[in-house]
Amino acid sequence: MTRTMLGFMMAPVLGLLAMVVPVLLWPPARHYEAPLFPLLRSAVENIGLPQLILLFASGLALGFVSSSRARYLGAAAIAFLPLATLAEMIKDPTSHNLFPLEFATYAFYGFLVACGVFAVHRVRGLETPSAMTSESVI
């Protein structure tokens, strides 16, 4: 299995675990109901520092495992969140009234993962900033 495939197979699992594990370890005071994924909704509604740290740590792990671009791994890591939102919106159209804001929040989570991937790739010499590419120096 290539490093690219391994990274894209691990990314959604790590992203989902980063969101759900803190809710399982430290149950919140209030659990939320959802049409399909109540545990995931509780994780999203009770987001905190543990989830954000775990998302960044997922990016660090993905950076060591895969040589794919950081933005693609970041998007893959949070891919299950918008898919779950769409599935719940199909099941109950009134369940996600603020879905554009929700998707923007998911993009921020993907950005955290991408920052972790980018940091590891910079240390390993795999990624260069776009302003420093060889084509722009000429």
N, C-alpha and C positions, 0 to 999 in steps of 0.2 A: 504494500500500500504506500502510495506516495505521501510526502509530507503535506502537500496541498490538500489531498483528500482527507487525511487524518485531521487536519485543522478544521476543515468544514464539517466534519462529522462530530468533532468534539465541541465546537462552538455553541450550538444550540443547547446542548446538554449542560455545559458549564454556565451559560447565561441563565437557564432555568433554575439550576441548582443555586446560583448566587442569589436569586430572588426568593426562593422558597425555603431554603435551609434555615435562615434566621427566624422565619415565622414558626418553623417546626421546633427549633431549639428554645426560643423565647416567645411563647404564644402571646399575641397581643391581647389587650383588654377587650377589644371588640373584634369579632369575626364578621365579615360581610357576606351576604348572600349573593349568589350569581347564578345565572341560568345553567352554565356548564362547568365552570372552573372556580369554585368558591375559595379554594386554597390560594390560587394565583391572584384572585381579586384581593384577598386579605394581604397578600404580599405587596401588591401594588399600592393599595390604600395605606398601608403601614410602612412605607419605605423609610429607611433610616440609614444611618452611617454604616451599620454592618453590611447591608446590601450593596451600598456604593463601594465599600472597600472590597467586597467579594467580586463585584463586577470588574474593578480595576485589576484585582489579582487574577481573574479569569483571563484578562487580556495579557497579563504577564506570562501566564502558562501557555496561552496560544502563541505568543511570540517565540517561545522556545521550541514549540512543537512544529509550527508551520512557517513557511517563508512567504505566504500569501500577503497581499497588501493589507495594511491595518484597517482601512475603511471597509473592506469586504468582510474581514473577520468580525469587525464590530457589528456590522449589519447582520451577519449570520448568528451572532451570539444572542441578539434580541429578537430574532425572527419569529419565535414562537409567541411573543407578546402581542404583536398586531394580528397574527393569525388567530389567536384565541379571542381577541376582541371582535374580529370579523365574524367568527363562528357564533359568539354570543349575541352579536347584533342580528344575525340571521335568525337565531332561536327566539330572541326577544328584542324587537326593534327599539324598545324604550329603555334598554339596559345601559346604553352608552350615549348619553346625550351630548357629552363634550368630547367626542372621539378625536376631533382635530387637535385639541390640547393634549389629549392622551397620547396621540402618535408623536407629537413634538417632545413629550417627556420621554417616550421610548427612544427617540433619536438621541437625546442626551445620554441615556443609558448606553446606547451603542457607542457614543463618543467616548465615554469612560473606558469601555473595553478597547476601543481603537487606540486610545492614549497609552494603555498598558502594552499593547502589541507594538506600537511605534517605539516606545521606550526601549523595549528589548531588541527590536530590530536595529535601532540606532547604535546600541552598545555592540551588537554583533556585526555591524557594518552592512546590513541588508537594505536599509532605507536611507535615502538622502532627501533633504528638504527640496522642494520643487525649485526654489531660487538658486540652488547650488548644483543643479544638474550640469553635465558637461556641455549640453547644447546651449544653455544660456550664458556660459562663460565665454564662448567664442565671440 
